[in-house]
Amino acid sequence: MDVKFTPKICFLWITPRFFTPNGDGINDTWKIDGLTEIQNPEITIYDRFGVIQQQFQGEVEWDGTRNGNQVLASDYWFKISYENTEGVPKEYKSHFTLKR
């Protein structure tokens, strides 16, 4: 019996690397495109002190608020938790900047 393995390549686009939620229609939200190709994605956004600012399931855009209030202009870190095709938990971490 021959078994073929075909790797599935997934590209995530974290856009933008900075965003300015000022209502001008340009980079007003932060989002990750391509999450529909990942199993059970959960995004957690942290401030520089490690405090969770927001958590999302699936593909969502963040407008720079927490509990309806604007968060400070600063650098933020995020983690994407997901399962690979074998069901093994994985994580991807990076950062972005919110400018006001």
Secondary structure per residue as TSV (DSSP state, phi and psi in degrees):
chain	resnum	aa	ss	phi	psi
A	1	M	-	360.0	125.9
A	2	D	-	-92.5	134.6
A	3	V	-	-117.9	126.5
A	4	K	-	-105.5	136.2
A	5	F	-	-110.0	122.0
A	6	T	-	-115.6	108.0
A	7	P	-	-68.0	142.8
A	8	K	-	-102.5	119.3
A	9	I	-	-97.9	130.6
A	10	C	-	-122.6	133.1
A	11	F	-	-111.1	130.2
A	12	L	-	-107.4	135.7
A	13	W	E	-112.7	110.7
A	14	I	E	-93.3	109.2
A	15	T	E	-132.5	139.1
A	16	P	-	-84.5	175.5
A	17	R	S	-73.6	-19.0
A	18	F	E	-139.8	153.2
A	19	F	E	-144.2	156.5
A	20	T	-	-129.3	87.6
A	21	P	-	-74.4	70.8
A	22	N	S	-113.7	6.4
A	23	G	S	82.3	10.1
A	24	D	S	-86.6	-1.4
A	25	G	S	85.1	-0.2
A	26	I	S	-116.1	117.6
A	27	N	S	51.0	43.6
A	28	D	-	-80.5	-16.4
A	29	T	S	-133.1	160.8
A	30	W	E	-112.9	134.2
A	31	K	E	-151.3	166.2
A	32	I	E	-122.5	116.0
A	33	D	E	-88.7	147.5
A	34	G	T	102.0	1.3
A	35	L	G	-70.2	-16.6
A	36	T	G	-66.4	-18.0
A	37	E	G	-88.6	-2.7
A	38	I	S	-109.3	141.9
A	39	Q	E	-81.5	127.0
A	40	N	E	52.0	53.3
A	41	P	E	-74.0	139.1
A	42	E	E	-132.1	127.4
A	43	I	E	-108.2	130.4
A	44	T	E	-122.1	128.7
A	45	I	E	-109.3	130.7
A	46	Y	E	-119.3	150.8
A	47	D	-	-86.7	-176.2
A	48	R	T	-67.7	-14.3
A	49	F	T	-96.2	0.2
A	50	G	S	86.8	9.3
A	51	V	-	-81.0	129.8
A	52	I	E	-66.8	125.6
A	53	Q	E	-97.8	-32.2
A	54	Q	E	-163.4	149.1
A	55	Q	E	-134.1	139.2
A	56	F	E	-133.6	153.2
A	57	Q	E	-111.8	125.3
A	58	G	S	79.7	-160.8
A	59	E	S	-86.7	111.1
A	60	V	-	-139.6	153.1
A	61	E	E	-103.7	139.4
A	62	W	E	-103.4	132.6
A	63	D	-	-99.8	9.1
A	64	G	S	81.9	27.0
A	65	T	E	-121.8	157.7
A	66	R	E	-135.6	121.4
A	67	N	T	54.0	36.9
A	68	G	T	83.1	-1.6
A	69	N	E	-110.7	144.3
A	70	Q	E	-66.4	134.8
A	71	V	-	-85.7	165.1
A	72	L	-	-70.2	151.8
A	73	A	S	-67.3	123.8
A	74	S	E	-175.2	-178.9
A	75	D	E	-87.2	143.1
A	76	Y	E	-130.7	150.3
A	77	W	E	-114.1	152.1
A	78	F	E	-138.9	157.1
A	79	K	E	-132.4	132.4
A	80	I	E	-106.2	117.0
A	81	S	E	-102.3	133.7
A	82	Y	E	-157.1	176.1
A	83	E	E	-113.9	136.6
A	84	N	-	-76.9	-176.9
A	85	T	T	-64.5	-18.3
A	86	E	T	-93.9	2.9
A	87	G	S	83.5	11.3
A	88	V	-	-84.7	128.9
A	89	P	E	-63.2	136.4
A	90	K	E	-135.2	163.4
A	91	E	E	-139.7	148.7
A	92	Y	E	-131.7	132.4
A	93	K	E	-126.2	145.0
A	94	S	E	-163.7	-165.6
A	95	H	E	-146.9	168.7
A	96	F	E	-155.7	173.3
A	97	T	E	-122.3	136.8
A	98	L	E	-105.6	122.8
A	99	K	-	-115.2	140.2
A	100	R	-	-118.6	360.0
